[in-house]
């Protein structure tokens, strides 16, 4: 489930003016058989490296495809 897009264009411009959030270190290490992106993990959404802004998402189920992008780093856990 993804959220964090302001409904007011002025608010969007304000947050856009603050710049993007650099990616965190990917600690899942999926390429090396590490931990999977689990149900409830909370992460920033992005479109390319270092493009995170105000949008976040949490996983509704365990996922093998999430966490492979450098910006999909779990930053928290939502009890779902």
Contact map, one row per residue, 1 for C-alpha under 8 A:
11100000000000000000000000000000000000000000000000000000111100000000000000000000
11110000000000000000000000000000000000000000100000000011110000000000000000000000
11111000000000000000000000000000000000000000000000000011100000000000000000000000
01111100000000000000000000000000000000000000000000000111000000000000000000000000
00111110000100000000000000000000000000000000000000000110000000000000000000000000
00011111101100000000000000000000000000000000000000000000000000000000000000000000
00001111101100000000000000000000000000000000000000000000000000000000000000000000
00000111111100000000000000000000000000000000000000000000000000000000000000000000
00000111111110000000000000000000000000000000000000000000000000000000000000000000
00000001111111000000000000000000000000000000000000000000000000000000000000000000
00000111111111100000000000000000000000000000000000000000000000000000000000000000
00001111111111110000000000000000000000000000000000000000000000000000000000000000
00000000111111111000000000000000000000000000000000000000000000000000000000000000
00000000011111111100000000000000000000000000000000000000000000000000000000000000
00000000001111111110000000000000000000000000000000001100000000000000000000000000
00000000000111111111000000000000000000000000000000001000000000000000000000000000
00000000000011111110000000000000000000000000000000000000000000000000000000000000
00000000000001111111000000000000000000000000000000000000000000000000000000000000
00000000000000111111100000000000000000000000000000001000000000000000000000000000
00000000000000010111110000000000000000000000000001111000000000000000000000000000
00000000000000000011111000000000000000000000000001111000000000000000000000000000
00000000000000000001111100000000000000000000000011110000000000000000000000000000
00000000000000000000111110000000000000000000000011110000000000000000011010000000
00000000000000000000011111000000000000000000000000000000000000000000011010000000
00000000000000000000001111100000000000000000000000000000000000000000010010000000
00000000000000000000000111111000000000000000000000000000000000000010010110000000
00000000000000000000000011111000000000000000000000000000000000000000000010000000
00000000000000000000000001111100011110000000000000000000000000000010000010000000
00000000000000000000000001111111111000000000000000000000000000000000000000000000
00000000000000000000000000011111111100000000000000000000000000000011000000000000
00000000000000000000000000001111110000000000000000000000000000000000000000000000
00000000000000000000000000001111110000000000000000000000000000000000000000000000
00000000000000000000000000001111111000000000000000000000000000000000000000000000
00000000000000000000000000011111111100000000000000000000000000000000000000000000
00000000000000000000000000011100111110000000000000000000000000000000000000000000
00000000000000000000000000010100011111000000000000000000000001110010000000000000
00000000000000000000000000010000001111101000000000000000001001110110000001000000
00000000000000000000000000000000000111111000000000000000001011100000000000000000
00000000000000000000000000000000000011111000000000000000011111100000000000000001
00000000000000000000000000000000000001111100000000000000011110000000000000001111
00000000000000000000000000000000000011111110000000000000011000000000000001111100
00000000000000000000000000000000000000011111000000000001111000000000000001111100
00000000000000000000000000000000000000001111100000000001110000000000001111110000
00000000000000000000000000000000000000000111110000011111100000000000001111100000
01000000000000000000000000000000000000000011111000011011100000000000001100000000
00000000000000000000000000000000000000000001111111111010000000000000001100000000
00000000000000000000000000000000000000000000111110110000000000000000000000000000
00000000000000000000000000000000000000000000011111100000000000000000111000000000
00000000000000000000011000000000000000000000011111100000000000000000111000000000
00000000000000000001111000000000000000000000010111110000000000000000001000000000
00000000000000000001111000000000000000000000011111111000000000000000001000000000
00000000000000000001111000000000000000000001111001111110000000000000001000000000
00000000000000110011100000000000000000000001110000111110000000000000000000000000
00011000000000100000000000000000000000000001000000011111000000000000000000000000
01111000000000000000000000000000000000000001110000011111100000000000000000000000
01110000000000000000000000000000000000000111100000000111110000000000000000000000
11100000000000000000000000000000000000000111100000000011111000000000000000000000
11000000000000000000000000000000000000111110000000000001111100000000000000001100
10000000000000000000000000000000000011111100000000000000111111100000000000000000
10000000000000000000000000000000000000110000000000000000011111000000000000000001
00000000000000000000000000000000000001110000000000000000001111100000000000000000
00000000000000000000000000000000000111100000000000000000001111110000000000000000
00000000000000000000000000000000000111100000000000000000001011111100000000000000
00000000000000000000000000000000000110000000000000000000000001111110000000000000
00000000000000000000000000000000000000000000000000000000000000111111000000000000
00000000000000000000000000000000000010000000000000000000000000111111100100000000
00000000000000000000000001010100000110000000000000000000000000011111111111000000
00000000000000000000000000000100000000000000000000000000000000001111110100000000
00000000000000000000000000000000000000000000000110000000000000000111111100000000
00000000000000000000001111000000000000000000000110000000000000000011111110000000
00000000000000000000001100000000000000000011110111110000000000000010111110000000
00000000000000000000000001000000000000000011110000000000000000000111111111000000
00000000000000000000001111110000000000000011000000000000000000000010011111100000
00000000000000000000000000000000000010001111000000000000000000000010000111111000
00000000000000000000000000000000000000001111000000000000000000000000000011111000
00000000000000000000000000000000000000001110000000000000000000000000000001111100
00000000000000000000000000000000000000011100000000000000010000000000000001111110
00000000000000000000000000000000000000011100000000000000010000000000000000011111
00000000000000000000000000000000000000010000000000000000000000000000000000001111
00000000000000000000000000000000000000110000000000000000000100000000000000000111
